[in-house]
């Protein structure tokens, strides 16, 4: 295997390993850190960070993987994350390729938007349409989830940036 392919495999192996590690941390450690009944999630931050450096198509595939890991988390049964993260990964990759600089500010903005869309779609399809009770309490929890999941952006973005720059492979 030539050096280009080896570096590409190493970089994506690190990304996938990071997704698995962050998923385990999110499901095993983070439930003990709760604000308004929610704990932070890493899926959106990881999706946006990888998409920013790897582009729209790779971001979409990686977003789908992160969404699948969210779906496979214990107690989580929402398939909506796979679709939202996939589309969010595509959008983040495309926007960084054409409009925005790759920076921590862009990452914060992308993660905030992706979390907001995911939470809003979750509320519409899982809570509001079936007319569940306690919508205001769930809205408070949704705002807390958006803010907490956006706050973990540097924890994810900085390592992804280092990996992307270290294994910046071009043919």
DSSP file (Angstrom, degrees, kcal/mol; ACC not computed):
  #  RESIDUE AA STRUCTURE BP1 BP2  ACC     N-H-->O    O-->H-N    N-H-->O    O-->H-N    TCO  KAPPA ALPHA  PHI   PSI    X-CA   Y-CA   Z-CA
    1    1 A X              0   0    0      0, 0.0     0, 0.0     0, 0.0     0, 0.0   0.000 360.0 360.0 360.0 130.9    0.0    0.0    0.0
    2    2 A X     >  -     0   0    0      1,-0.1     4,-2.2     4,-0.0     5,-0.2  -0.231 360.0-101.2 -75.1 170.0    1.5    3.3   -0.9
    3    3 A X  H  > S+     0   0    0      1,-0.2     4,-2.7     2,-0.2     5,-0.2   0.852 118.2  56.5 -62.6 -38.1    1.9    6.2    1.5
    4    4 A X  H  > S+     0   0    0      1,-0.2     4,-2.2     2,-0.2    -1,-0.2   0.946 111.2  42.3 -58.3 -50.5   -1.2    8.1    0.4
    5    5 A X  H  > S+     0   0    0      2,-0.2     4,-2.5     1,-0.2    -1,-0.2   0.890 113.6  52.7 -66.5 -38.9   -3.5    5.2    1.0
    6    6 A X  H  X S+     0   0    0     -4,-2.2     4,-2.5     2,-0.2    -2,-0.2   0.941 110.9  46.6 -62.6 -46.8   -1.9    4.3    4.3
    7    7 A X  H  X S+     0   0    0     -4,-2.7     4,-2.6     1,-0.2    -1,-0.2   0.887 111.9  51.7 -62.5 -39.2   -2.3    7.8    5.6
    8    8 A X  H  X S+     0   0    0     -4,-2.2     4,-2.2    -5,-0.2     5,-0.2   0.919 111.2  46.9 -63.2 -44.1   -5.9    7.9    4.4
    9    9 A X  H  X S+     0   0    0     -4,-2.5     4,-2.2     2,-0.2    -2,-0.2   0.913 112.7  49.9 -64.3 -43.1   -6.7    4.7    6.2
   10   10 A X  H  X S+     0   0    0     -4,-2.5     4,-2.1     2,-0.2    -2,-0.2   0.932 110.8  49.6 -61.9 -46.0   -5.0    5.9    9.4
   11   11 A X  H  X S+     0   0    0     -4,-2.6     4,-2.1     1,-0.2    -2,-0.2   0.934 114.4  43.1 -60.5 -47.5   -6.9    9.2    9.4
   12   12 A X  H  X S+     0   0    0     -4,-2.2     4,-2.4     1,-0.2    -1,-0.2   0.820 110.5  56.1 -72.3 -29.0  -10.3    7.5    8.9
   13   13 A X  H  X S+     0   0    0     -4,-2.2     4,-2.5    -5,-0.2    -1,-0.2   0.894 108.5  48.8 -65.2 -38.6   -9.5    4.8   11.4
   14   14 A X  H  X S+     0   0    0     -4,-2.1     4,-2.6     2,-0.2    -2,-0.2   0.919 110.9  50.1 -66.3 -43.1   -8.8    7.6   14.0
   15   15 A X  H  X S+     0   0    0     -4,-2.1     4,-2.3     2,-0.2    -2,-0.2   0.932 113.3  45.0 -60.1 -46.4  -12.0    9.3   13.1
   16   16 A X  H  X S+     0   0    0     -4,-2.4     4,-2.2     2,-0.2    -1,-0.2   0.910 113.0  50.6 -66.1 -41.5  -14.0    6.1   13.5
   17   17 A X  H  X S+     0   0    0     -4,-2.5     4,-2.8     1,-0.2    -1,-0.2   0.904 110.1  51.0 -61.6 -40.4  -12.2    5.3   16.7
   18   18 A X  H  X S+     0   0    0     -4,-2.6     4,-3.1     2,-0.2     5,-0.3   0.904 108.0  52.3 -62.7 -41.3  -13.0    8.8   18.0
   19   19 A X  H  X S+     0   0    0     -4,-2.3     4,-1.9     1,-0.2    -1,-0.2   0.911 112.6  45.0 -61.6 -41.4  -16.7    8.3   17.2
   20   20 A X  H  X S+     0   0    0     -4,-2.2     4,-2.3     2,-0.2    -2,-0.2   0.926 114.5  47.9 -68.9 -44.0  -16.8    5.1   19.1
   21   21 A X  H  X S+     0   0    0     -4,-2.8     4,-2.7     1,-0.2     5,-0.2   0.937 113.5  47.0 -62.6 -46.7  -14.9    6.5   22.1
   22   22 A X  H  X S+     0   0    0     -4,-3.1     4,-2.7     1,-0.2    -1,-0.2   0.864 110.9  53.2 -64.2 -34.5  -17.0    9.6   22.2
   23   23 A X  H  X S+     0   0    0     -4,-1.9     4,-2.0    -5,-0.3    -1,-0.2   0.914 110.8  46.2 -64.9 -42.4  -20.1    7.5   21.9
   24   24 A X  H  X S+     0   0    0     -4,-2.3     4,-2.5     2,-0.2     5,-0.5   0.923 113.9  48.0 -65.9 -43.9  -19.0    5.3   24.9
   25   25 A X  H  X>S+     0   0    0     -4,-2.7     5,-2.5     1,-0.2     4,-1.9   0.918 111.9  51.1 -60.8 -43.0  -18.1    8.5   26.9
   26   26 A X  H  <5S+     0   0    0     -4,-2.7     5,-0.3    -5,-0.2    -1,-0.2   0.877 118.3  36.5 -63.1 -38.3  -21.5   10.0   26.1
   27   27 A X  H  <5S+     0   0    0     -4,-2.0    -1,-0.2    -5,-0.1    -2,-0.2   0.748 129.0  29.8 -89.6 -23.3  -23.4    6.9   27.1
   28   28 A X  H  <5S+     0   0    0     -4,-2.5    -3,-0.2    -5,-0.2    -2,-0.2   0.809 131.2  22.0-106.0 -37.3  -21.4    5.8   30.1
   29   29 A X  T ><5S+     0   0    0     -4,-1.9     3,-1.7    -5,-0.5     4,-0.2   0.858 114.1  58.7 -99.9 -45.8  -19.8    8.9   31.7
   30   30 A X  G > <S+     0   0    0     -5,-2.5     3,-2.3     1,-0.3    10,-0.2   0.757  87.9  73.1 -65.0 -27.7  -21.9   11.9   30.6
   31   31 A X  G 3  S+     0   0    0     -5,-0.3    -1,-0.3     1,-0.3    -2,-0.1   0.739  93.1  59.5 -59.6 -16.6  -25.3   10.7   32.1
   32   32 A X  G <  S+     0   0    0     -3,-1.7     2,-0.7     1,-0.2    -1,-0.3   0.588  95.8  67.5 -84.0 -10.5  -23.7   11.5   35.5
   33   33 A X  S <  S+     0   0    0     -3,-2.3     2,-0.4    -4,-0.2     7,-0.4  -0.880  73.7 165.0-110.2  97.6  -23.3   15.2   34.3
   34   34 A X        -     0   0    0     -2,-0.7     2,-0.4     5,-0.1     5,-0.2  -0.934  24.0-178.9-123.8 138.6  -26.9   16.5   34.0
   35   35 A X  B >  S-A   38   0A   0      3,-2.6     3,-1.6    -2,-0.4   113,-0.1  -0.994  85.8  -8.1-130.5 125.7  -28.4   20.0   33.7
   36   36 A X  T 3  S-     0   0    0     -2,-0.4   108,-0.1     1,-0.3   109,-0.1   0.819 132.0 -57.4  54.1  32.6  -32.1   20.2   33.4
   37   37 A X  T 3  S+     0   0    0      1,-0.2     2,-0.3   107,-0.1    -1,-0.3   0.531 118.0  98.6  81.9   6.3  -32.2   16.4   33.1
   38   38 A X  B <   -A   35   0A   0     -3,-1.6    -3,-2.6   103,-0.0     2,-0.3  -0.900  54.8-151.5-125.6 156.3  -29.9   16.2   30.1
   39   39 A X        -     0   0    0     -2,-0.3    -5,-0.1    -5,-0.2    -8,-0.1  -0.876  35.7 -90.0-119.9 157.1  -26.3   15.5   29.5
   40   40 A X        -     0   0    0     -7,-0.4     2,-0.3    -2,-0.3   109,-0.1  -0.270  35.6-147.9 -68.0 151.6  -24.1   16.7   26.6
   41   41 A X        -     0   0    0    104,-0.3     4,-0.2     1,-0.1   111,-0.2  -0.884  11.2-161.3-117.4 152.2  -23.8   14.8   23.4
   42   42 A X     >  +     0   0    0     -2,-0.3     4,-2.6   -20,-0.2     5,-0.3   0.542  68.9  90.7-106.9 -11.1  -20.8   14.6   21.1
   43   43 A X  H  > S+     0   0    0      1,-0.2     4,-2.4     2,-0.2     5,-0.2   0.892  89.6  43.9 -58.2 -46.9  -22.4   13.4   17.8
   44   44 A X  H  > S+     0   0    0      2,-0.2     4,-2.6     1,-0.2     5,-0.2   0.913 114.5  49.7 -66.9 -41.9  -23.2   16.7   16.3
   45   45 A X  H  > S+     0   0    0     -4,-0.2     4,-2.5     1,-0.2    -2,-0.2   0.906 113.3  46.5 -64.1 -41.2  -19.8   18.2   17.2
   46   46 A X  H  X S+     0   0    0     -4,-2.6     4,-2.3     2,-0.2     5,-0.3   0.906 112.4  50.6 -67.9 -40.9  -17.9   15.3   15.8
   47   47 A X  H  X S+     0   0    0     -4,-2.4     4,-2.3    -5,-0.3    -2,-0.2   0.945 114.5  43.1 -60.2 -49.2  -20.0   15.3   12.6
   48   48 A X  H  X S+     0   0    0     -4,-2.6     4,-2.4     2,-0.2    -2,-0.2   0.920 113.6  50.9 -65.6 -44.5  -19.4   19.0   12.0
   49   49 A X  H  X S+     0   0    0     -4,-2.5     4,-1.1    -5,-0.2    -1,-0.2   0.932 114.2  42.6 -62.0 -46.6  -15.7   18.9   12.8
   50   50 A X  H  X S+     0   0    0     -4,-2.3     4,-2.3     1,-0.2     3,-0.5   0.924 114.2  51.7 -66.4 -42.6  -15.0   16.0   10.5
   51   51 A X  H  X S+     0   0    0     -4,-2.3     4,-2.0    -5,-0.3     8,-0.2   0.866 103.3  59.5 -62.2 -36.1  -17.2   17.5    7.7
   52   52 A X  H  < S+     0   0    0     -4,-2.4    -1,-0.2     1,-0.2    -2,-0.2   0.872 117.7  30.2 -59.9 -36.9  -15.4   20.8    8.0
   53   53 A X  H  < S+     0   0    0     -4,-1.1    -2,-0.2    -3,-0.5    -1,-0.2   0.686 126.0  41.1 -97.2 -20.3  -12.1   19.2    7.1
   54   54 A X  H  < S-     0   0    0     -4,-2.3     4,-0.4     1,-0.2    -3,-0.2   0.565 104.8-118.2-109.3 -10.3  -13.1   16.3    4.9
   55   55 A X     X  -     0   0    0     -4,-2.0     4,-2.1    -5,-0.3    38,-0.2  -0.290  36.4 -58.7 100.6 175.8  -15.8   17.9    2.7
   56   56 A X  H  > S+     0   0    0     37,-0.4     4,-2.3     2,-0.2    37,-0.2   0.923 126.2  44.3 -67.0 -50.6  -19.5   17.4    2.0
   57   57 A X  H  > S+     0   0    0      2,-0.2     4,-2.1     1,-0.2     5,-0.2   0.939 118.8  42.7 -65.1 -47.1  -19.6   13.8    0.8
   58   58 A X  H  > S+     0   0    0     -4,-0.4     4,-2.7     1,-0.2     5,-0.2   0.881 113.5  53.9 -65.5 -37.4  -17.3   12.4    3.6
   59   59 A X  H  X S+     0   0    0     -4,-2.1     4,-2.5    -8,-0.2    31,-0.3   0.877 107.4  50.9 -63.2 -38.3  -19.1   14.6    6.1
   60   60 A X  H  X S+     0   0    0     -4,-2.3     4,-2.1    29,-0.4    -2,-0.2   0.931 112.7  44.8 -65.8 -45.5  -22.5   13.1    5.1
   61   61 A X  H  X S+     0   0    0     -4,-2.1     4,-2.0     2,-0.2    -2,-0.2   0.930 116.1  46.4 -64.6 -44.7  -21.2    9.5    5.4
   62   62 A X  H  X S+     0   0    0     -4,-2.7     4,-2.7     1,-0.2    -2,-0.2   0.882 110.2  54.0 -66.8 -36.7  -19.5   10.3    8.7
   63   63 A X  H  X S+     0   0    0     -4,-2.5     4,-2.6    -5,-0.2    23,-0.4   0.893 106.7  52.2 -61.8 -39.6  -22.7   12.1   10.0
   64   64 A X  H  X S+     0   0    0     -4,-2.1     4,-2.3    21,-0.3    -2,-0.2   0.910 109.8  49.1 -61.4 -42.3  -24.7    9.0    9.2
   65   65 A X  H  X S+     0   0    0     -4,-2.0     4,-2.2     2,-0.2    -2,-0.2   0.929 112.1  47.5 -63.4 -45.5  -22.2    6.9   11.2
   66   66 A X  H  X S+     0   0    0     -4,-2.7     4,-1.8     1,-0.2    -2,-0.2   0.892 112.1  50.5 -63.5 -38.7  -22.4    9.3   14.2
   67   67 A X  H  X S+     0   0    0     -4,-2.6     4,-2.3    15,-0.2    15,-0.4   0.878 108.6  52.1 -64.8 -37.8  -26.2    9.3   13.9
   68   68 A X  H  X S+     0   0    0     -4,-2.3     4,-2.3     2,-0.2    -2,-0.2   0.893 107.6  51.7 -65.4 -38.8  -26.2    5.5   13.9
   69   69 A X  H  X S+     0   0    0     -4,-2.2     4,-0.6     2,-0.2    -1,-0.2   0.871 109.1  50.8 -65.1 -35.3  -24.1    5.5   17.0
   70   70 A X  H >< S+     0   0    0     -4,-1.8     3,-0.8     1,-0.2    -2,-0.2   0.914 111.0  49.0 -63.8 -42.3  -26.7    7.9   18.6
   71   71 A X  H 3< S+     0   0    0     -4,-2.3    -2,-0.2     1,-0.2     5,-0.2   0.872 109.6  51.5 -64.9 -37.7  -29.4    5.5   17.6
   72   72 A X  H 3< S+     0   0    0     -4,-2.3    -1,-0.2    -5,-0.1    -2,-0.2   0.564  84.0 114.3 -78.9  -8.1  -27.5    2.5   19.0
   73   73 A X  S X< S-     0   0    0     -3,-0.8     3,-2.0    -4,-0.6   -49,-0.0  -0.328  83.9 -91.6 -61.7 143.9  -27.0    4.2   22.4
   74   74 A X  T 3  S+     0   0    0      1,-0.3    -1,-0.1     3,-0.0     3,-0.1  -0.330 111.1  13.0 -58.2 134.1  -28.9    2.5   25.2
   75   75 A X  T 3  S+     0   0    0      1,-0.2     2,-0.5    -3,-0.1    -1,-0.3   0.503 100.9 113.6  80.3   4.6  -32.4    3.9   25.7
   76   76 A X    <   +     0   0    0     -3,-2.0    -1,-0.2    -5,-0.2     0, 0.0  -0.932  27.7 161.9-113.3 127.6  -32.3    5.8   22.4
   77   77 A X        +     0   0    0     -2,-0.5     2,-0.8    -3,-0.1    -6,-0.1   0.132  33.2 120.4-129.5  21.6  -34.7    4.8   19.7
   78   78 A X    >   -     0   0    0     -8,-0.2     3,-0.8     1,-0.2     4,-0.2  -0.793  35.3-175.6 -96.9 112.7  -34.8    7.8   17.4
   79   79 A X  T >> S+     0   0    0     -2,-0.8     3,-1.1     1,-0.2     4,-1.0   0.616  71.0  88.3 -74.2 -12.7  -33.7    7.1   13.8
   80   80 A X  H 3> S+     0   0    0      1,-0.3     4,-2.7     2,-0.2     5,-0.2   0.798  75.6  65.8 -60.5 -29.3  -34.0   10.8   13.1
   81   81 A X  H <> S+     0   0    0     -3,-0.8     4,-2.8     1,-0.2     5,-0.3   0.860  95.6  56.7 -62.9 -34.9  -30.4   11.5   14.2
   82   82 A X  H <> S+     0   0    0     -3,-1.1     4,-1.7   -15,-0.4   -15,-0.2   0.936 113.1  39.7 -61.9 -45.3  -29.0    9.4   11.3
   83   83 A X  H  X S+     0   0    0     -4,-1.0     4,-2.6     2,-0.2     5,-0.2   0.934 118.0  47.1 -69.5 -46.8  -30.8   11.5    8.8
   84   84 A X  H  X S+     0   0    0     -4,-2.7     4,-2.8     1,-0.2    -2,-0.2   0.923 114.8  45.6 -64.4 -44.8  -30.2   14.9   10.5
   85   85 A X  H  X S+     0   0    0     -4,-2.8     4,-2.7    -5,-0.2   -21,-0.3   0.872 112.0  52.8 -67.1 -35.6  -26.5   14.2   11.1
   86   86 A X  H  X S+     0   0    0     -4,-1.7     4,-2.0   -23,-0.4    -2,-0.2   0.956 114.8  40.4 -63.2 -49.5  -26.0   13.0    7.6
   87   87 A X  H  X S+     0   0    0     -4,-2.6     4,-2.6     1,-0.2    -2,-0.2   0.881 115.8  52.1 -66.5 -37.5  -27.6   16.1    6.1
   88   88 A X  H  X S+     0   0    0     -4,-2.8     4,-2.8    -5,-0.2     5,-0.2   0.888 108.4  50.7 -65.5 -39.3  -25.8   18.3    8.7
   89   89 A X  H  X S+     0   0    0     -4,-2.7     4,-2.2   -30,-0.2   -29,-0.4   0.906 111.6  48.1 -63.7 -41.4  -22.5   16.7    7.8
   90   90 A X  H  X S+     0   0    0     -4,-2.0     4,-2.6   -31,-0.3     5,-0.2   0.944 114.0  46.5 -62.5 -47.7  -23.1   17.4    4.1
   91   91 A X  H  X S+     0   0    0     -4,-2.6     4,-2.8     1,-0.2     5,-0.2   0.915 112.7  48.9 -63.1 -44.2  -24.1   21.0    4.8
   92   92 A X  H  X S+     0   0    0     -4,-2.8     4,-2.0     1,-0.2    -1,-0.2   0.916 113.5  47.1 -63.5 -42.9  -21.1   21.7    7.1
   93   93 A X  H  X S+     0   0    0     -4,-2.2     4,-1.3   -38,-0.2   -37,-0.4   0.914 114.5  46.2 -64.4 -42.8  -18.7   20.2    4.6
   94   94 A X  H  X S+     0   0    0     -4,-2.6     4,-1.6   -39,-0.2     5,-0.3   0.910 112.2  50.2 -67.0 -42.1  -20.2   22.1    1.7
   95   95 A X  H  X>S+     0   0    0     -4,-2.8     4,-3.1     1,-0.2     5,-2.6   0.881 111.3  48.0 -66.8 -37.0  -20.3   25.4    3.6
   96   96 A X  H  <5S+     0   0    0     -4,-2.0    -1,-0.2    -5,-0.2    -2,-0.2   0.772 111.1  52.5 -74.4 -23.8  -16.7   25.1    4.7
   97   97 A X  H  <5S+     0   0    0     -4,-1.3    -1,-0.2    -5,-0.2    -2,-0.2   0.820 128.7  15.4 -76.4 -30.2  -15.6   24.3    1.1
   98   98 A X  H  <5S+     0   0    0     -4,-1.6    -2,-0.2    -5,-0.1    -3,-0.2   0.708 135.6  13.5-117.5 -27.2  -17.4   27.3   -0.4
   99   99 A X  T  <5S+     0   0    0     -4,-3.1     2,-0.3    -5,-0.3    -3,-0.2   0.787 104.7  52.5-124.6 -45.6  -18.3   29.9    2.2
  100  100 A X      < -     0   0    0     -5,-2.6    -1,-0.2     1,-0.1     2,-0.1  -0.697  69.2-118.3-109.0 151.4  -16.8   29.7    5.7
  101  101 A X        -     0   0    0     -2,-0.3     2,-1.1     1,-0.1     5,-0.1  -0.474  36.8-106.6 -75.0 154.2  -13.3   29.4    7.1
  102  102 A X        +     0   0    0     -2,-0.1     2,-0.3    -6,-0.1    -1,-0.1  -0.753  69.8 130.6 -83.1 104.1  -12.4   26.3    9.1
  103  103 A X  S  > S-     0   0    0     -2,-1.1     4,-2.2     1,-0.1     5,-0.1  -0.940  72.9-102.2-149.5 168.3  -12.3   27.7   12.6
  104  104 A X  H  > S+     0   0    0     -2,-0.3     4,-2.7     1,-0.2     5,-0.2   0.840 120.8  56.1 -63.9 -33.1  -13.6   27.1   16.1
  105  105 A X  H  > S+     0   0    0      2,-0.2     4,-2.4     1,-0.2    -1,-0.2   0.923 107.9  47.3 -65.6 -43.8  -16.2   29.8   15.6
  106  106 A X  H  > S+     0   0    0      2,-0.2     4,-2.9     1,-0.2    -2,-0.2   0.888 111.4  52.3 -62.9 -39.1  -17.5   28.1   12.5
  107  107 A X  H  X S+     0   0    0     -4,-2.2     4,-2.8     2,-0.2     5,-0.3   0.936 109.0  49.0 -63.4 -46.0  -17.5   24.8   14.4
  108  108 A X  H  X S+     0   0    0     -4,-2.7     4,-2.6     1,-0.2    -2,-0.2   0.934 113.6  47.0 -57.6 -46.2  -19.6   26.4   17.2
  109  109 A X  H  X S+     0   0    0     -4,-2.4     4,-2.5     2,-0.2    -2,-0.2   0.931 113.8  47.2 -62.3 -46.7  -22.0   27.8   14.8
  110  110 A X  H  X S+     0   0    0     -4,-2.9     4,-2.6     1,-0.2    -2,-0.2   0.905 113.6  47.1 -62.7 -42.7  -22.4   24.5   12.8
  111  111 A X  H  X S+     0   0    0     -4,-2.8     4,-2.8     2,-0.2     5,-0.3   0.906 112.0  50.9 -66.9 -41.5  -22.8   22.4   16.0
  112  112 A X  H  X S+     0   0    0     -4,-2.6     4,-2.4    -5,-0.3    -2,-0.2   0.937 113.6  44.5 -60.4 -46.8  -25.4   24.9   17.4
  113  113 A X  H  X S+     0   0    0     -4,-2.5     4,-2.6     2,-0.2     5,-0.2   0.925 114.6  48.4 -64.9 -44.6  -27.4   24.8   14.2
  114  114 A X  H  X S+     0   0    0     -4,-2.6     4,-2.4     1,-0.2    -2,-0.2   0.918 113.6  46.6 -64.4 -43.2  -27.2   21.0   13.8
  115  115 A X  H  X S+     0   0    0     -4,-2.8     4,-2.7     2,-0.2     5,-0.2   0.908 112.3  51.2 -63.2 -41.3  -28.2   20.4   17.4
  116  116 A X  H  X S+     0   0    0     -4,-2.4     4,-2.7    -5,-0.3     5,-0.2   0.930 111.4  46.6 -62.9 -46.0  -31.1   22.9   17.1
  117  117 A X  H  X S+     0   0    0     -4,-2.6     4,-2.7     2,-0.2     5,-0.3   0.925 113.4  49.6 -62.2 -44.5  -32.4   21.2   13.9
  118  118 A X  H  X S+     0   0    0     -4,-2.4     4,-2.2    -5,-0.2    -2,-0.2   0.924 113.9  44.7 -61.3 -44.9  -32.1   17.8   15.5
  119  119 A X  H  X S+     0   0    0     -4,-2.7     4,-2.6     2,-0.2    -2,-0.2   0.918 113.8  49.6 -67.7 -42.9  -33.9   18.8   18.7
  120  120 A X  H  X S+     0   0    0     -4,-2.7     4,-2.5    -5,-0.2    -2,-0.2   0.928 113.1  45.9 -62.6 -44.7  -36.6   20.7   16.8
  121  121 A X  H  X S+     0   0    0     -4,-2.7     4,-2.7    -5,-0.2     5,-0.4   0.890 111.4  53.2 -65.1 -37.8  -37.3   17.8   14.5
  122  122 A X  H  X>S+     0   0    0     -4,-2.2     4,-2.8    -5,-0.3     5,-0.7   0.945 111.2  46.2 -59.8 -47.6  -37.3   15.4   17.4
  123  123 A X  I  X>S+     0   0    0     -4,-2.6     5,-3.8     3,-0.2     4,-1.3   0.905 114.6  47.2 -63.3 -41.7  -39.9   17.6   19.2
  124  124 A X  I  <>S+     0   0    0     -4,-2.5     5,-2.2     3,-0.2     6,-0.2   0.960 122.9  31.0 -65.5 -50.4  -42.1   17.9   16.1
  125  125 A X  I  <5S+     0   0    0     -4,-2.7    -2,-0.2    -5,-0.2    -3,-0.2   0.823 131.3  30.4 -82.6 -31.2  -42.1   14.2   15.1
  126  126 A X  I  <5S+     0   0    0     -4,-2.8    -3,-0.2    -5,-0.4    -2,-0.2   0.728 133.7  16.2-100.7 -23.4  -41.8   12.5   18.5
  127  127 A X  I  <XS+     0   0    0     -4,-1.3     5,-2.4    -5,-0.7     4,-0.4   0.801 122.7  40.5-116.6 -56.9  -43.5   14.9   20.9
  128  128 A X  I > <S+     0   0    0     -5,-3.8     3,-0.9     3,-0.2    -4,-0.2   0.929 113.8  48.5 -71.7 -47.2  -45.8   17.5   19.2
  129  129 A X  T 3 <S+     0   0    0     -5,-2.2    -1,-0.2    -6,-0.4    -4,-0.1   0.920 115.6  43.7 -63.0 -43.7  -47.4   15.5   16.5
  130  130 A X  T 3 5S-     0   0    0     -6,-0.2    -1,-0.3    -5,-0.1    -2,-0.2   0.559 112.5-126.7 -76.3  -3.5  -48.4   12.6   18.8
  131  131 A X  T < 5 -     0   0    0     -3,-0.9    -3,-0.2    -4,-0.4     2,-0.2   0.948  36.6-174.8  60.1  56.0  -49.5   15.3   21.3
  132  132 A X      < -     0   0    0     -5,-2.4     3,-0.3     1,-0.1    -1,-0.1  -0.488  23.7-114.9 -76.0 151.0  -47.5   14.2   24.3
  133  133 A X  S    S+     0   0    0      1,-0.2    -1,-0.1    -2,-0.2    -2,-0.0  -0.383  91.7  45.3 -79.1 163.2  -48.0   16.0   27.6
  134  134 A X     >  +     0   0    0     -2,-0.1     4,-1.9     3,-0.1    -1,-0.2   0.802  60.8 152.9  76.5  30.6  -45.3   18.0   29.3
  135  135 A X  H  >  +     0   0    0     -3,-0.3     4,-2.1     1,-0.2     5,-0.1   0.854  69.5  54.1 -62.9 -36.3  -44.2   19.8   26.2
  136  136 A X  H  > S+     0   0    0      2,-0.2     4,-2.0     1,-0.2    -1,-0.2   0.891 108.6  48.6 -68.4 -37.9  -42.9   22.9   28.1
  137  137 A X  H  > S+     0   0    0      1,-0.2     4,-2.0     2,-0.2    -1,-0.2   0.893 112.8  48.7 -66.4 -38.2  -40.6   20.7   30.3
  138  138 A X  H  X S+     0   0    0     -4,-1.9     4,-2.3     2,-0.2    -2,-0.2   0.848 107.6  55.0 -69.6 -33.3  -39.3   19.0   27.3
  139  139 A X  H  X S+     0   0    0     -4,-2.1     4,-2.2     2,-0.2    -2,-0.2   0.905 107.6  49.8 -65.1 -40.8  -38.7   22.3   25.6
  140  140 A X  H  X S+     0   0    0     -4,-2.0     4,-2.1     1,-0.2    -2,-0.2   0.916 111.6  48.4 -61.8 -43.2  -36.6   23.4   28.5
  141  141 A X  H  X S+     0   0    0     -4,-2.0     4,-2.4     1,-0.2    -2,-0.2   0.875 109.2  54.3 -64.8 -36.9  -34.6   20.1   28.3
  142  142 A X  H  X S+     0   0    0     -4,-2.3     4,-2.4     2,-0.2    -2,-0.2   0.910 107.7  48.3 -63.8 -43.1  -34.2   20.7   24.6
  143  143 A X  H  X S+     0   0    0     -4,-2.2     4,-2.4     1,-0.2    -1,-0.2   0.916 112.4  49.5 -63.0 -43.0  -32.7   24.1   25.1
  144  144 A X  H  X S+     0   0    0     -4,-2.1     4,-2.7     1,-0.2     5,-0.3   0.897 110.5  50.8 -63.0 -39.8  -30.3   22.7   27.7
  145  145 A X  H  X S+     0   0    0     -4,-2.4     4,-2.5     2,-0.2  -104,-0.3   0.912 110.1  49.2 -64.6 -42.6  -29.3   19.9   25.4
  146  146 A X  H  X S+     0   0    0     -4,-2.4     4,-1.7     2,-0.2    -2,-0.2   0.943 115.2  43.6 -60.8 -48.1  -28.6   22.3   22.6
  147  147 A X  H  X S+     0   0    0     -4,-2.4     4,-1.9     2,-0.2    -2,-0.2   0.911 116.4  45.5 -67.2 -43.2  -26.4   24.5   24.8
  148  148 A X  H  X S+     0   0    0     -4,-2.7     4,-1.0     1,-0.2    -1,-0.2   0.903 113.7  48.8 -68.7 -40.7  -24.6   21.7   26.5
  149  149 A X  H  < S+     0   0    0     -4,-2.5    -1,-0.2    -5,-0.3    -2,-0.2   0.816 112.6  48.8 -70.1 -29.0  -23.9   19.8   23.3
  150  150 A X  H >< S+     0   0    0     -4,-1.7     3,-1.6    -5,-0.2    -1,-0.2   0.846 103.8  61.4 -74.2 -34.3  -22.6   23.0   21.7
  151  151 A X  H 3< S+     0   0    0     -4,-1.9     3,-0.5     1,-0.3     4,-0.2   0.760  96.4  59.4 -64.6 -25.3  -20.4   23.7   24.7
  152  152 A X  T >X S+     0   0    0     -4,-1.0     4,-1.0  -111,-0.2     3,-0.7   0.424  74.5 105.9 -83.7   3.3  -18.4   20.4   24.1
  153  153 A X  H X> S+     0   0    0     -3,-1.6     4,-3.5     1,-0.2     3,-0.9   0.882  74.8  51.6 -51.8 -47.6  -17.4   21.6   20.6
  154  154 A X  H 3> S+     0   0    0     -3,-0.5     4,-1.6     1,-0.2     5,-0.3   0.857 102.7  60.4 -62.4 -31.8  -13.8   22.4   21.5
  155  155 A X  H <4 S+     0   0    0     -3,-0.7     4,-0.3    -4,-0.2    -1,-0.2   0.823 119.8  27.6 -62.6 -30.5  -13.3   19.0   23.1
  156  156 A X  H <X S+     0   0    0     -4,-1.0     4,-1.9    -3,-0.9    -2,-0.2   0.842 118.4  55.1 -97.0 -44.5  -14.1   17.4   19.7
  157  157 A X  H  X S+     0   0    0     -4,-3.5     4,-2.8    -5,-0.2     5,-0.2   0.903 102.7  54.3 -62.4 -46.0  -13.0   20.1   17.3
  158  158 A X  H  X S+     0   0    0     -4,-1.6     4,-2.0    -5,-0.3    -1,-0.2   0.911 110.9  43.8 -63.0 -45.1   -9.4   20.5   18.4
  159  159 A X  H  > S+     0   0    0     -5,-0.3     4,-2.4    -4,-0.3    -1,-0.2   0.910 114.6  50.6 -64.8 -38.6   -8.4   16.8   18.1
  160  160 A X  H  X S+     0   0    0     -4,-1.9     4,-2.9     1,-0.2     5,-0.2   0.916 109.5  51.1 -63.3 -41.8  -10.2   16.5   14.8
  161  161 A X  H  X S+     0   0    0     -4,-2.8     4,-2.2     1,-0.2     5,-0.2   0.916 110.5  49.2 -60.1 -43.7   -8.3   19.6   13.5
  162  162 A X  H  X S+     0   0    0     -4,-2.0     4,-2.4    -5,-0.2    -2,-0.2   0.907 113.4  46.0 -63.9 -42.5   -5.0   18.1   14.6
  163  163 A X  H  X S+     0   0    0     -4,-2.4     4,-2.7     2,-0.2    -2,-0.2   0.933 112.5  50.5 -65.7 -45.8   -5.8   14.7   12.9
  164  164 A X  H  < S+     0   0    0     -4,-2.9    -2,-0.2     1,-0.2    -1,-0.2   0.885 115.3  42.7 -61.3 -39.0   -6.9   16.5    9.7
  165  165 A X  H >< S+     0   0    0     -4,-2.2     3,-0.9    -5,-0.2    -1,-0.2   0.875 114.4  50.0 -75.8 -36.7   -3.8   18.6    9.5
  166  166 A X  H 3< S+     0   0    0     -4,-2.4    -2,-0.2     1,-0.3    -3,-0.2   0.924 121.2  33.9 -66.7 -44.4   -1.4   15.8   10.5
  167  167 A X  T 3< S+     0   0    0     -4,-2.7     2,-1.7    -5,-0.2    -1,-0.3  -0.314  75.6 154.3-108.4  48.7   -2.8   13.4    7.9
  168  168 A X    <   -     0   0    0     -3,-0.9     2,-0.4    -2,-0.1    -3,-0.1  -0.609  27.9-170.5 -76.6  89.2   -3.7   16.0    5.2
  169  169 A X        +     0   0    0     -2,-1.7     2,-0.4  -162,-0.1    -2,-0.1  -0.711  15.4 168.2 -94.2 131.9   -3.4   13.5    2.4
  170  170 A X              0   0    0     -2,-0.4    -2,-0.0     1,-0.0  -166,-0.0  -0.997 360.0 360.0-137.0 142.2   -3.5   14.7   -1.2
  171  171 A X              0   0    0     -2,-0.4  -167,-0.1  -167,-0.0    -2,-0.0   0.487 360.0 360.0 -75.1 360.0   -2.7   12.7   -4.3
